[in-house]
Amino acid sequence: MKVQVDKAKCIGCGTCVALAPKTFKLGDDGKSEAFAQDVDSQETLEQAIQSCPAQAISKVDEPKPAEAVEPAPEESSQPAQAPQPVAQVSQLEETPAPQEGGNGNV
């Protein structure tokens, strides 16, 4: 687990240094800084976060591995299919219009 210190909130009490000395130290400004990561146990770091009277320590969000990212719902694992061609009619057959008076049914 990775942590960070908000120096604007830190009051330099040293509680985090006492609890997790492999991760925290007091800097030249008298405030805590996380000088190393992933060396104290997660339990120890959680205790340091909870014990900070100024609530100046927080976890750093780590990005998920690329393989854990799921594809968007609109994406498909199948290749896109080309549209099917539309059949064209080479000749239009027209029905002749009835002629007036030429069929004897007047």
C-alpha positions in Angstrom: 0.0 0.0 0.0 1.2 3.5 -0.9 0.6 6.5 1.3 1.0 10.3 1.1 1.2 13.1 3.6 -0.7 16.4 3.2 1.9 18.9 4.5 -0.8 21.6 4.8 -2.6 19.5 7.4 0.4 17.9 9.1 1.2 19.3 12.5 4.5 17.4 12.9 3.6 15.4 16.0 5.6 12.4 14.9 3.0 9.7 15.6 3.3 8.3 12.1 7.1 8.2 12.4 6.8 6.3 15.7 4.3 3.8 14.2 5.9 3.3 10.8 9.5 4.4 10.8 10.4 2.6 7.6 7.8 4.8 5.7 7.7 8.1 7.5 10.3 10.7 8.7 10.1 14.3 9.9 11.5 16.6 7.2 13.6 19.7 7.6 10.3 21.7 7.9 9.3 19.6 11.0 6.5 17.9 9.1 6.1 14.3 8.2 6.9 12.9 4.7 6.5 9.5 3.3 10.1 8.8 2.1 9.6 5.1 1.3 6.7 3.0 0.0 5.7 -0.6 0.4 8.2 -1.3 3.3 5.9 -1.2 6.4 3.0 -3.7 6.5 -0.5 -2.6 5.4 -1.7 -3.1 9.0 1.0 -0.7 10.3 0.2 1.9 7.7 -3.5 1.6 8.4 -2.7 2.2 12.1 -0.6 5.3 11.2 -3.4 6.7 9.0 -6.0 6.2 11.8 -3.7 7.6 14.5 -2.8 10.8 12.7 -4.5 13.6 14.8 -4.5 16.0 11.8 -5.8 13.3 9.3 -2.9 14.3 7.1 -2.1 10.8 5.9 -4.0 9.1 3.1 -3.7 6.1 0.8 -2.6 6.6 -2.8 -4.9 5.0 -5.3 -3.0 2.7 -7.5 -4.2 2.1 -11.1 -5.7 -1.3 -12.0 -3.6 -3.6 -14.2 -4.5 -3.3 -17.9 -5.8 -6.9 -18.0 -8.3 -6.1 -15.2 -10.0 -3.4 -17.3 -13.2 -4.6 -18.9 -14.2 -3.6 -22.4 -17.0 -1.1 -22.7 -20.4 -2.7 -23.4 -20.6 -1.4 -26.9 -17.4 -3.1 -27.9 -17.5 -6.6 -29.3 -14.8 -9.2 -29.4 -16.1 -10.3 -32.9 -14.8 -8.5 -36.0 -17.2 -6.1 -37.6 -19.0 -7.5 -40.6 -19.2 -5.7 -43.9 -22.6 -4.8 -45.0 -24.1 -7.2 -47.5 -24.5 -5.9 -51.1 -28.0 -5.1 -52.2 -29.1 -6.9 -55.4 -29.8 -4.6 -58.2 -32.6 -5.0 -60.6 -31.3 -4.8 -64.2 -34.6 -4.3 -65.9 -37.9 -3.1 -64.5 -40.9 -4.8 -65.8 -43.7 -2.4 -66.3 -47.3 -3.5 -66.3 -49.0 -1.8 -69.3 -51.8 0.6 -68.3 -55.3 -0.3 -69.5 -56.3 1.3 -72.7 -59.6 3.0 -73.2 -62.1 1.5 -75.4 -59.8 -1.1 -76.9 -60.9 -4.2 -75.0 -64.6 -4.2 -75.7 -65.7 -3.8 -72.1 -67.2 -0.3 -72.3 
